[in-house]
């Protein structure tokens, strides 16, 4: 699990899907995280998977659950879906595969 930092809605936020949050993600969307990651990388994830990746990523990044919900409710509808998809994909990639910085530090 690696954090991903990106502007969303009103400011730059940290997103992270911890192992515990990945279990919650699977419960909420009814699909495995790896399966979702594969669909996301192929451009075939659902709207619910994108929303929950962003919301749970905010929580894992340090936002209170209520604030994460408020951010998603306020900004998801006002943001082009392609931007949301790219953000969710980056968050999921960091959670499942790590970040380029981690790979460079491991070498």
N, C-alpha and C positions, 0 to 999 in steps of 0.2 A: 504494500500500500504506500503510495507516494502522494504527497499533496500536489495540487495543481492550482496555480494562482492566475486569476483572469478577471477582467471587468465584467460585471453582470448587474444590470439594472441601475444602481445608483453609485457604485463604487467597485474597487477591486476587492475580490473576495477569495478566500482560500477554500478549496473543495478537496475532500478526501473521503473515499469509501473504505472504511475500516472493515475488518472481517465480520464484526458484529453487524455493521450496517449492510454488508452484502447479504447476510442471512435475512435481514428485514426486507431488503430490496427483493429478494427471491420470494418471500412471503407475499409482499404487496403486488408484485406483477405476475406471480404464478409461473415464473420461468427461472431457470438457472442463470447465474451471473455470467458464466462462460458462454452459454448459448446466446444470451443477450449481447455480450461483447462481440461474438462472431457476427450476429445480425447487424449490430451497430457498425462494425467495420465494413460490412457489405452494403451498407446504406438501407437496411431493411428493419430497423428497430421501430417499435410502436411509439405513439405519442406518450403513453403512460410510462414506458421505459425511459424516455427522454426526460419527462417531468420528474420522475422519482430519482433518477440519477442526479439531477441538479439539486433537488430538495435534500436528499440524503447526503449528497456531497457537501452541501453547505453546513449541515449538522456536523458531519465528520471534520469539517474544516474549522469548527469552533462556534458556529452560530447556534443560538438557542433554537430549539425546535419551532417555537411559535414564530420567531423572526424569520427562520428559513421558509416556513409556510407563507408568511406575509410577502416575502420577496418573490416567491414563485407566483403567488396569486396576483401580485401587482405587475410583474414584469414579463411573465411568460406570454401572456396575451398580447403584449405590446412589442414583442421582439419577433422578427422574422424567424420562421421555423428552421431555416437552414442555419442560422446563427446558434439557435438552441441545440440543434443536432450536433454541430461542430463542438460546442462546449461539452455536451454530454459525452461525446466520443473521446474528447481529451481527458475528461475525468475518469471514464471507464478505462482508457488506456493506461493512465497513471496507476489506477488501482490494480489492474490485472498484469501489466507488463513492466511497471516502473516508468521512470523518466530517462531521457537521454543523459542527464547529469549523473544519475545513479549508475548507469552503465559505464560512463567514463571513469567514475570514481572507483568502480569495482575492478577495473583493468589494471 
